[in-house]
Amino acid sequence: MGDARAAGAPTVLRVVLGKRLHDLREQAGLTFQEAGRALDVTHATIRRMEKAEVGLKVPYVEKLLRIYGVDDPAEIEGFLALTREANRPGWWHRFRDVLPEWFSAFVSLEGEANLIRAYEPHYVPGLLQTEDYARAVLRAGQPHAPDAEIERAVAVRRERQNLLTRENAPLLWVVMDETVLRRPIGGPEVMRGQVARLVEATAMPNVRLQIIPFAAGPHPAMYGPFHIFRFPIEELPDIAYAENLIGASYFDQREDVSAFLEALDRMCAQAAPAHTTKAFLGGIRKEI
């Protein structure tokens, strides 16, 4: 998927429809150039539609479906209904004043995944943060931001966390370095509240939390945090996400995602078993 700053923030449904258009074009034996000529657009426009780098215009999609040999009116209308749905902004659109475009794509993927795996060496992941902890993390990253902007960003995290308790909630499997729990963020009271929140999370049936203790030594992903998303949608491959100071990169090529998966599997083997996490957290809380 590349750099999300260039690609915009497609909804997951738009990604799926783009892949379906790609498959239909190939089944019809047409090139990008031939499809583009039929719409009187450039081949690059067709390519960008398939990669979800632009919105899907309903008239364009309808014409492409007919060019690709789809002639069942019900099938066409169903595809067009999904296209209209894909073009609607997600709930996070109302937070666009504080949500970077590259992170909007993350929120879309997070909301549609049925499995979210993550490695975090620095902070508690956003889905498990308390409001006070989130506020302290955001303030550290944006020291000059107005208080109102920080509060809006906290509201985004609060809204994101609803997915853990919704019907058909995803499985969240997080591996954290012990460093996360040792780094004082927001002061002792904030940290005690955050550790208590993590203890509560260990009791949730759809949350698996593992800690890599210092004693485990080096591991394959010491370079930085990342997420891997898996979806209940056949057309959508696993997607890996890696964040940096000014943006993020998304990877959907099998060999790239496999590298992240292998590293995470190795770390899970090095980390303390999930059933011991509650006791580990209890020990940390007593030390704060």
Secondary structure as UniProt FT lines:
FT   STRAND          2..3
FT   HELIX           4..7
FT   HELIX           12..27
FT   TURN            28..29
FT   HELIX           32..39
FT   HELIX           43..50
FT   TURN            51..52
FT   HELIX           58..67
FT   TURN            68..69
FT   HELIX           73..86
FT   HELIX           91..95
FT   TURN            96..98
FT   HELIX           101..112
FT   STRAND          115..120
FT   HELIX           126..128
FT   HELIX           131..141
FT   TURN            143..144
FT   HELIX           147..160
FT   HELIX           161..164
FT   TURN            167..168
FT   STRAND          171..177
FT   HELIX           178..182
FT   HELIX           188..202
FT   TURN            205..206
FT   STRAND          207..212
FT   HELIX           214..216
FT   TURN            220..223
FT   STRAND          226..230
FT   TURN            234..235
FT   STRAND          239..243
FT   STRAND          248..251
FT   HELIX           254..270
FT   HELIX           274..276
FT   HELIX           277..287
//
